[in-house]
Amino acid sequence: MTPVTTETTDRVLAPLEDALPGLEALYVDLHRHPELAFTETRTAAELARRLTEDGFEVHTEVGRTGVAGVLRNGEGPTVLLRADIDALPVEEQTGLSYASTARGIDENGNDVPLMHACGHDMHATWLSGAAHLLAAGREGWSGTLLVVFQPAEEGAGGALAMVHDGLFERASRPDVVFGQHIAPAPAGWVLTRPGVIMAATETLRITLHGRGGHGSRPETTVDPAVMAASVVLKLQTVVSRETAATDPAVVTVGSLHVGTAANVIADDAVLEVNTRAFDDGVLQRLHTAIERIVNAEAAGAGAPKPPTIEVVGAYPVTHNDEAASEELTEVFREHFGTEATLPAPQVTGSEDFSEFGRAAGVPSVFWLVGGFDPQQVITAMTEGRLESDVPSNHSPRFAPVLHPTLRTGVETLVVAALSRFTHPGIGELR
């Protein structure tokens, strides 16, 4: 068998123009109806329905709320294309006519506003569109297409949940894994990077155990609020004084809860700490330093027992296979042009995408697709106002432009898949 030709790629992509209105409607629908990790039942049902209509063998409830579609199309490699589908507990402030007003219940039982503030609605729409085009153009390629709509990317471990629930046994084991993420970059840009593209991360829940009592008699207590305040300040030195300047790292105390009333000293304080680094060794050193500081603070305060330190989430670095990434970058340059195919920065955000390639033992490649008005982004970059003028992922103002973002993200997935599939011979056409 021979590789898929440029002419075949053009034929597969030809119906995209007519498909864009339907994809825009899907995106708007998903944006209006966000769902939190492992509750994406409505989203999953719609995506599964579309895969069924396109002739895929569909597997639902993989990893609780994930969806996998398999299209077996003769001999050839198996290509996995992945998109995440969960939303965030964020109150939308975009002012869009289709802005989310949805609410949901988070893992702690709290009623929270919901928003697709990280672009997973766009990711799902891209993959649905790519699956449709590849299925419609199946006479031009040979192999197996595995489409994965993953739940719970936002810190809840949805990729491993799907793997541990028998994704590859139910569907098919891939030969290569591809994925992408929308970024606050000019729409139409495709950003690639060999090697590490996104950071590893770890989330710790730390409980500082004190001894509660009346606010009027602090001498009878061990105040966990004071311990927590000191810990927060001391943790700022982990990066500034214990990490080499050549090793990028982040330590963030994102949540601190202590007490219920002004005149009551609580028994406990709970902190949630997030760390990030581009190297697993650096991440481990951050963990060790945090443990040392927390335990020392508790001992110095005379805490009745040592703190409880729990790892509640961790993702590895997103590492692109060097050869596969370079090969795909060349394919993107041929298709999109060198002016639109650019080097990606290393991103301190984290992803669990790489778990699929790690579990299968195959190469994986992850890239970024721009999604914002090009003039707005370029002007902001030129004037040094990118952070203030262009909303980042997880911002309540995160609002990608629909065009050409929709087109570009569908094309990248189709082009990536076809770069691995083979072209059937005359006698093999189906």
Secondary structure, DSSP 8 states (H G I E B T S, - for coil): -EE--HHHHHHHHTTHHHHHHHHHHHHHHHHHS---TT--HHHHHHHHHHHHHTT-EEEEEETTTEEEEEEEESSS-EEEEEEE---BS----S--TT----EEE-TTS-EEE-B--SSHHHHHHHHHHHHHHHHHTGGG-BEEEEEEEE---SSS-HHHHHHHTTHHHHS---SEEEEEEEEEEETT-EEE-SEEEE-EEEEEEEEEE-B-EETT-GGGSB-HHHHHHHHHHHHHHHHHHHS-TTS-EEEEEEEEEE-SSTTEE-SEEEEEEEEEESSHHHHHHHHHHHHHHHHHHHHHHT-SS--EEEEEEEE--EEE-HHHHHHHHHHHHHHH-TTTEEE---BSS--STHHHHHHHTS-EEEEEEEEE-HHHHHHHHHTT-HHHHS--TT-TT----STTHHHHHHHHHHHHHHTTSEE--GGG--
